[in-house]
């Protein structure tokens, strides 16, 4: 069976279950199967797959038909125009987190004339696949980065990505629950977080029950440890806020990804603590509030 015929059949099957970008997804599955890029795949459409390749493709297409995320099937996701390993132990990187990094880099550039040469200490809370820590280590080569996560398996993925992008020696990975494993004397110029911020009752709703229900790719496959923010999705955010002041230097910045409906709640939490100034909310490209920013007095 030729690649073009397998492609056509795969697209048809994915469309039947409502997967919108079916052409893109089937091409990525085939490119991963053959270990080639998508451009080369187009030039090989008359190539015939052997029995083993057809069997593996069928296994993978069945996984996708069951709504397992494509990134978990191919074990990779592009972020910041770079390839990152992912597994079911970590969230799949999303565009909202790229916005967090963009804002972080703009903040650093506004503070320092030569940010590439600026020594600073950065803390990444809940690093997951390590995308934030790795990208900042690449973009700010003089910075020292500490990345923490409660999941040992997530840290294995993050370490793999740090080694892949040749920044492993500049990132200190720590297995702990938020600030629990950090030295009591440690202070940071920048603290970043992408905490669990989905309300528990939304996670528990079956897909399609309400407009707030999670897509099956998220609710059924991505790690609940990294999704479940408790009541109203802000329990982890409250814990971070309560302990952040001890770890953030005076004048230091805290930047965090939030849910699109949490701007008021999160701003209120940090205003009550009264340690912070220049509290700001940044919208994503869809106009939704997605990144919270505050500076310690």
N, C-alpha and C positions, 0 to 999 in steps of 0.2 A: 504494500500500500504506500502510495507516494505522500510526501509531506503535505502537498497542497490539498489532498483529499482528507488526510487526518485533520488538518487545520479547519477545513470547511465543516467537517462533522463535529469537531470539538466546539466550534463557535455556535453551531446550531443547538447543541446540548446545553451549553451554558446559558444561552438566551432563553431557553425553555424554563429555567428556574429563576429568571429575572436578574441575572448578572449583567450589568449594563455594558461594561468595557470588555465584552467577551472576546473581540478580535485581539485586543492588546494582551489579555491574559493568556489566551491560547498560544500566541506567539512567544510570550515569555516562558511558558511551560516547555515549549519545543526548543527554544534557545538554550534553556537550562539543561534539558535532556541531552542535547548534542554538544553542550559546552562551546557554543558559538554566540556571537552577538546577533541582534535582530536583523541588521543589514545583511549579514552573511546568510541568515535564514531565508531571506527573500530570494537570494540567488540560488538557493538549494531546493526550491519547491518541487522539483522533479526527482529529487533524491528519494530512494526507497528505504524505509526503516526496516531493520531486521526484527525478528520475533521478540528478542529481549527488549529492544527499545520500544516496540509497540506495547509490550506488557507493562513496562514501567510507566509509559505515558498514560495507559488506561488506569493504572492505580492512582496516578496523580490527578487525572481528570475526575475520577470518582470522589476523591477527597475534596476537590473544589466544588463538585455538585452537592456535597454535604455541607457546603458553606465554610469549610476550613479556609482561613485566609491564604491567599496566594503566597504571601511572604513566608509563612511557615512551611509551605510545601517546597519552595525553592531555597528556603533558609537564608534569604537575603532581602534587603530593602535599601533603596537608594535614599540618601539624606544628605543635604548640603552638597549635592552632586558627587557624593562619595558612596561606595558600596559598604554596607554594614551587615554583619552576620546577625540574624535574629533566630530565636527559638521560642517555644511556648512558655518559657520562663520569663520573657520580657515583653513589654508592649511593643507594638509595631510603630516605628517612627512616623510622625505626622507633620504636616506643614505648620501647624500651630507652634510646634517646638522650634522650627526654623525662625519664626517671628521672635521668639524669646531670645534666640542667639543674636539676631539682627539688632534688637534693642540693647542687649548687653554690649555688643561691640560699639554701637553708637555712643553709649554711655562712657565706655572706656576711652574712646577717641576724643570725647568732649573734655575729659579730665586730664589727659596726658598728651603732650606734644608728640612724643614718639612712643605710642603704645606697644609697638613691636619690641622695644627695648626695656619696657617698664616691668620691673620685678613686682609681682603682686601675688597674694595668696587667694585662691579661689576654692570654694567648697560647693560641690554638686550633691544635693540631697536627693536620694532615691535615683541613682544613676541608671538603673535598668541596663539597657544594651550599651551604655556608655557614650551615646551620641553627643551629649552636651559636653562632657569632659574631654572627649577626643577632639571635637571641633574647636573648642576654646584653646586646647593645648597646641593645635595646629595654627590657629589664628593669632595667638599671643605667645610666641615662643619663649619669652622670658618669664612667663608665669609658672607658678607651682600649683598644681591642681590636686585636691583631695576629693575622691568620689566614694560615697557610701551607699550601701544597700543592705536591706535586711535579708535578701535572698542570696544564698551562696551560689546557686545556679545562675542567677542573673549576673553576679560578679564574674563568673567564668566567661560568660559571653562578652561582658565589657572588657575584660582583660584581653580576650582574643582580638577584639576590635582595636584596642590600643596598640597591641603588638603589630597588627596588620597595617596600621597607619603610622607606625614607627614613633609613637609617643609614650610607650609603656614606661620608660624610665622617668618620665616627668609627671606621672599620675600615681598617687598613693591610693590604692583601693582598700576600703575598710568595710568589714562586715559588721553592721550594727543597726540599731533601730533609731533613726534620726541622729541625734547628737550623742547617743549613749557611748560610742566607742572612741570619741575624740578627746584628746588631752584637755583637761580643764583650763589650761593656759592658752590654748590655741585661739587665735583671732584671725579673721579673714577680711580682705578688702571687698570681696564679692561673694555673696551666697546666692545660689540658684536652686530652684526647686521645680520639679514637675510631679507634684504629689498626687495620690489618689483623690479625685474630686467629683466622682459620680455618686449621687445619693444611693444608698443601699436599696431603697424601695424601687428605684428605677432598674437597678441590676437584676432584681428578683422578678420583674415583670416579664411575662412571655413576649416574644417579638410580635409586634403588630397589635398588642392590646391597647396601647395609646401611642400618640405621636412621640412620646418621650422614650418609648421602649428602645432598647439597644438593638442594633443589627445583630443577627445571629453570629456573624464573624467575630463580633466583640464579646457579646454575652456568653457565648458557648466555648470560646477558644482562648481569648486573651486572659492573662492571670488576674484573678479577682483581687489578689493582694495589691496589685498596682492600680486597680480601678476603684475599689470600694472606699469611699470617703465617709462612710457612716451616715448619720442623720444629716440631711441637707447637703451632704458631700463636703462638709467643712471640718470634720473632726481631726483629720491629720493636719489641716491648715492651722487650727487652733493650737495643736501641740507644737508645731514649728514656731508659731508666733510667740508662745510662752517662753521658749528657750533661745530664740534667735539673738536676743540682745546681749547674751553672754558671749556669743561667738563672732558677732559683727563689730568691726572696729568703728570708732567714732568717725562719722562721715562716710562710712561704707554703705554699699548698696545691696539691697535684696530685690531679686527679680524672680517672679514665679508665674508659671502657667496656671490659669484658672478656668473653671467652667463658664460658659457664655452667660449664665444667669447668676453669677456669684459676685459681681463687681461691688454691689452695695454691702453685702455681708462681709467680704474680705476687707474692704476699706474700713468698715466699722470696727472690725477686730483690731486692726493696727492703730487706728485713731484712739481707741480706748487704752491701749498700752502706753501711749503718749511718749514713746521714745523716738518717734520717726517724724520726718518732715518730707516735703516734696512727694507726697503720695500721689501716684498717677495710675491710670488705667489706659492700656493701649488696645485699640481695636484691630482685629485681623482684616484681611482684604474683603471679607464679606460684611464688614461693619459691626462685627460682634466683639464684645469685650473679652480679651483672651489673655492678656499679660498684665500682671500687677507689678508695680515698682514702688519702692520706698527707700529713702535714705535715712540712716540713723543720725540723730542730732549730734 
